[in-house]
Structure formats: C-alpha cells, structure tokens
Amino acid sequence: MGEPAGIGGDIALLAWTRRSEGVPPFVILDDPNRLRSLARRLGLAVEVREVASAAEAADVFPLALPVLAQPLARAVEPGHPDPANAASVQASIERAVALVQAGEAAALVTNPIHKQVMYDGGFAFPGHTEFLASLAAAEGRREVMMLACPGLRVVPVTIHVALAEAVASLSQALIVEVGLVTARALAEDFAIAHPRLAVAALNPHAGEGGAMGREDMDMVAPAVAELRRAGIDAAGPLPADTLFHARARQTYDAVLCMYHDQALIPLKTIDFDRGVNITLGLPFVRTSPDHGTAFDLAGTGRASPDSLIAAMVEAERIAVNRCRPRI
C-alpha cells in the first residue's frame, strides 16, 4: 500500500481504471474500506472487492479492484500521515514478500513509503530496499538500485548519503561489485545478450588527467579495467556532462553513476512521469514508482499513475524474462 496518507491509493485506483491499456493484473494489499472511501472522494467508479488469496485476483481484476485486506490502525486523512499506521504499512510489505517468495505472485511493486513516519512508528530499517533484503535473507548478495525510463537506465553506486560521504565511500571494489550485479541483471532481467555499461566519471571532465582530482585515474579507471577482464563490455570513466544526450544514450544499456544525483537528475529530466525504481540482486522481482508520497496531491485526483503503471509493466517484463529458458 505504501504510506496510506500519500498518493499510493490514488494511483492504484487510477491504474485499475486504465486496465484496458496494458496494465498487468494486480492485487493490492491495503485496507479495502480506505480504498472505497478514497474512490468516492476522487469520484472514481471503482468497485473494491476483497479477495481471500492472490490467486483470485486474475479473475476479479477485469470487473473490480482485488484487495488483500490489510487493516489500518486509524482512519486516514489524505495528506496527514499517522505513525500509528506504520505497522500496517510494514505488514503489507512483509505479506507481499511472502507472496512472491511462495510463487503466488510474479512480482512485488511497492508504493512509496514516508521514511520519517515509518521511523516514528518503530521501523528499524533505512528504507524499503534494506527491509526487502532482510526479508529475502539474501546474505552474500548485493542489492543495487536501478532507475529506468524509456531510453535510459542508471545505477548509482552510492545512494542515500551526503555527497561528501558518497565520495569517501567510493572504492574500486564497490564500483566493480555494482557493475557485476548490473551486467548480470541486464542479461537475466532485461534479456540483453551482450550488456554494455558506461561508467560515469566522478570529477568534471574525468579529472583532466589528475588536474581536477585523481579519483578517476586511480579508482574508476581500474574498476572499469577489472570489469572488462571479467568479460563485461564496460567503458569509462566518461565525463558525465556528455553522457546523457540522445546520441550518447545509443551507445550503452546502462550507466554506472558515482552518486545519487548524477544518476537521478538526467533520468527525471528525460522522463519524470515514467521513471521506475528497480531493485537488482534480490531473489524476487521488485519495482516501484520513482516518486515520493506527494502529500500535497493525496486525495485530490491530480496525481498521475503513469510511474506506477510503468513499474507494473516493467515488473511483468522482468518476471517473464526470468522465466525464459537459459541457453
């Protein structure tokens, strides 16, 4: 369900109204009474139908929005989050992971949570990805965040840390590890036979031979060489200011970026409404819309479901690719 006071319910209802446009059948883990009230508020003619199992969803989906009931502790006012509901949000994630692990669902698509509200409610993880990794019991795996839109895939090597900390935490080993996970996912999840990785430089103009910092010479370039020795078609370090224009995007399948905004600014500029967050390295498929809870839009009918729909379509595509025969 994501944060119930955010736009997750709005966009889920709106996505169901566009089911004739290629939206894969889905079941939502949420409070059915909340969704009914929200549909009335938004003026949407959506029948919300509670189901006993995910298996019922495919038959119900053409006629009604199937819901696996996850009751909330308190009534929800859109735009006004309540930490008392954090436990229900967490429970919905746990149930969803159990469904995909049991093979009762093909993929997990998470609506946005609000981290501070979750922390106030007792949530003990930095965010969605870390919690999912713990539920997957994925020791020995590296979970990697990919952001994708039509025409661009980016992978930040460092994510939600201050820029100074991002630079300090970068290493040749980390870049290589993230690159290996990304290349494997491009082959297995995106059916790209020979993945091409572009590796962005950390410094302007890739450091200008050390005049603007030696990190690209001493850390990024050796990481690229190591990836190439592992059989990966990797190029870099490439100056980030010329890496994202239309012609450049034809030369690679994904970009490894050194820090959060280096990855997200170009992607959100190119296609803000259809960006998808994909977690690579998990033993199940997980995607998410690439936006937040948007409390100012909750309950207004102005939130766009495009990113959620793109996340569902991408999740279905990855699930199908993972099932295809390996040669």
Solvent accessible surface area in square Angstrom, and as a share of the most:
residue,aa,sasa,rsa
1,M,19,0.09
2,G,4,0.04
3,E,5,0.02
4,P,3,0.02
5,A,2,0.02
6,G,3,0.03
7,I,7,0.04
8,G,3,0.03
9,G,0,0.00
10,D,1,0.01
11,I,0,0.00
12,A,2,0.02
13,L,0,0.00
14,L,32,0.16
15,A,0,0.00
16,W,10,0.03
17,T,56,0.33
18,R,74,0.27
19,R,80,0.29
20,S,107,0.69
21,E,116,0.52
22,G,54,0.52
23,V,7,0.04
24,P,16,0.10
25,P,85,0.53
26,F,28,0.12
27,V,29,0.16
28,I,13,0.07
29,L,16,0.08
30,D,0,0.00
31,D,21,0.11
32,P,11,0.07
33,N,102,0.52
34,R,27,0.10
35,L,0,0.00
36,R,84,0.31
37,S,56,0.36
38,L,9,0.05
39,A,4,0.03
40,R,172,0.63
41,R,131,0.48
42,L,31,0.15
43,G,67,0.64
44,L,43,0.21
45,A,107,0.83
46,V,17,0.10
47,E,90,0.40
48,V,9,0.05
49,R,87,0.32
50,E,96,0.43
51,V,8,0.05
52,A,91,0.71
53,S,39,0.25
54,A,11,0.08
55,A,85,0.66
56,E,70,0.32
57,A,8,0.06
58,A,65,0.50
59,D,120,0.62
60,V,16,0.09
61,F,9,0.04
62,P,76,0.48
63,L,123,0.61
64,A,0,0.00
65,L,0,0.00
66,P,0,0.00
67,V,0,0.00
68,L,8,0.04
69,A,29,0.22
70,Q,20,0.09
71,P,90,0.56
72,L,27,0.13
73,A,73,0.57
74,R,142,0.52
75,A,105,0.81
76,V,35,0.20
77,E,88,0.39
78,P,23,0.14
79,G,20,0.20
80,H,125,0.56
81,P,47,0.30
82,D,36,0.19
83,P,54,0.34
84,A,38,0.30
85,N,5,0.02
86,A,4,0.03
87,A,72,0.56
88,S,12,0.08
89,V,1,0.00
90,Q,49,0.22
91,A,28,0.22
92,S,3,0.02
93,I,9,0.04
94,E,66,0.29
95,R,87,0.32
96,A,10,0.08
97,V,3,0.02
98,A,54,0.42
99,L,26,0.13
100,V,16,0.09
101,Q,97,0.43
102,A,71,0.55
103,G,62,0.59
104,E,95,0.42
105,A,30,0.23
106,A,78,0.60
107,A,27,0.21
108,L,13,0.07
109,V,42,0.24
110,T,8,0.05
111,N,12,0.06
112,P,13,0.08
113,I,21,0.11
114,H,61,0.27
115,K,77,0.33
116,Q,100,0.44
117,V,12,0.07
118,M,2,0.01
119,Y,86,0.33
120,D,90,0.47
121,G,35,0.34
122,G,60,0.57
123,F,12,0.05
124,A,91,0.71
125,F,60,0.25
126,P,82,0.52
127,G,3,0.03
128,H,19,0.08
129,T,34,0.20
130,E,79,0.35
131,F,5,0.02
132,L,0,0.00
133,A,19,0.15
134,S,55,0.35
135,L,52,0.26
136,A,12,0.10
137,A,70,0.54
138,A,15,0.11
139,E,154,0.69
140,G,89,0.86
141,R,119,0.44
142,R,91,0.33
143,E,39,0.17
144,V,5,0.03
145,M,13,0.06
146,M,0,0.00
147,L,1,0.00
148,A,5,0.04
149,C,13,0.08
150,P,76,0.48
151,G,57,0.55
152,L,6,0.03
153,R,61,0.22
154,V,0,0.00
155,V,0,0.00
156,P,2,0.01
157,V,9,0.05
158,T,10,0.06
159,I,50,0.25
160,H,121,0.54
161,V,66,0.38
162,A,67,0.52
163,L,106,0.53
164,A,81,0.63
165,E,96,0.43
166,A,3,0.02
167,V,57,0.33
168,A,88,0.68
169,S,57,0.37
170,L,13,0.07
171,S,43,0.28
172,Q,62,0.27
173,A,74,0.57
174,L,28,0.14
175,I,0,0.00
176,V,12,0.07
177,E,70,0.32
178,V,3,0.02
179,G,0,0.00
180,L,62,0.31
181,V,14,0.08
182,T,0,0.00
183,A,10,0.07
184,R,130,0.48
185,A,7,0.06
186,L,0,0.00
187,A,32,0.25
188,E,69,0.31
189,D,6,0.03
190,F,19,0.08
191,A,48,0.37
192,I,32,0.16
193,A,85,0.66
194,H,153,0.68
195,P,22,0.14
196,R,85,0.31
197,L,3,0.01
198,A,3,0.02
199,V,0,0.00
200,A,0,0.00
201,A,1,0.01
202,L,20,0.10
203,N,26,0.13
204,P,86,0.54
205,H,93,0.41
206,A,23,0.18
207,G,0,0.00
208,E,92,0.41
209,G,66,0.63
210,G,21,0.20
211,A,88,0.68
212,M,91,0.40
213,G,26,0.25
214,R,131,0.48
215,E,59,0.27
216,D,2,0.01
217,M,81,0.36
218,D,80,0.41
219,M,26,0.12
220,V,0,0.00
221,A,37,0.28
222,P,41,0.26
223,A,0,0.00
224,V,7,0.04
225,A,40,0.31
226,E,61,0.27
227,L,0,0.00
228,R,133,0.49
229,R,178,0.65
230,A,65,0.50
231,G,70,0.67
232,I,24,0.12
233,D,72,0.38
234,A,0,0.00
235,A,48,0.37
236,G,26,0.25
237,P,29,0.18
238,L,58,0.29
239,P,42,0.26
240,A,28,0.22
241,D,106,0.55
242,T,79,0.46
243,L,9,0.04
244,F,30,0.12
245,H,84,0.37
246,A,63,0.49
247,R,189,0.69
248,A,14,0.11
249,R,52,0.19
250,Q,133,0.59
251,T,89,0.51
252,Y,15,0.06
253,D,21,0.11
254,A,0,0.00
255,V,0,0.00
256,L,0,0.00
257,C,0,0.00
258,M,0,0.00
259,Y,54,0.21
260,H,47,0.21
261,D,71,0.37
262,Q,17,0.08
263,A,0,0.00
264,L,16,0.08
265,I,109,0.56
266,P,19,0.12
267,L,0,0.00
268,K,63,0.27
269,T,108,0.63
270,I,62,0.32
271,D,21,0.11
272,F,120,0.50
273,D,74,0.38
274,R,115,0.42
275,G,0,0.00
276,V,4,0.03
277,N,25,0.13
278,I,3,0.01
279,T,4,0.02
280,L,0,0.00
281,G,19,0.18
282,L,4,0.02
283,P,64,0.41
284,F,12,0.05
285,V,7,0.04
286,R,7,0.03
287,T,0,0.00
288,S,6,0.04
289,P,4,0.03
290,D,13,0.07
291,H,48,0.22
292,G,42,0.41
293,T,12,0.07
294,A,33,0.25
295,F,50,0.21
296,D,111,0.58
297,L,48,0.24
298,A,7,0.05
299,G,9,0.09
300,T,61,0.36
301,G,40,0.38
302,R,158,0.58
303,A,5,0.04
304,S,50,0.32
305,P,12,0.08
306,D,42,0.22
307,S,4,0.03
308,L,3,0.02
309,I,19,0.10
310,A,23,0.18
311,A,0,0.00
312,M,16,0.07
313,V,44,0.25
314,E,21,0.09
315,A,3,0.02
316,E,81,0.36
317,R,118,0.43
318,I,1,0.01
319,A,13,0.10
320,V,97,0.56
321,N,19,0.10
322,R,73,0.27
323,C,113,0.68
324,R,91,0.33
325,P,116,0.73
326,R,124,0.45
327,I,221,1.12
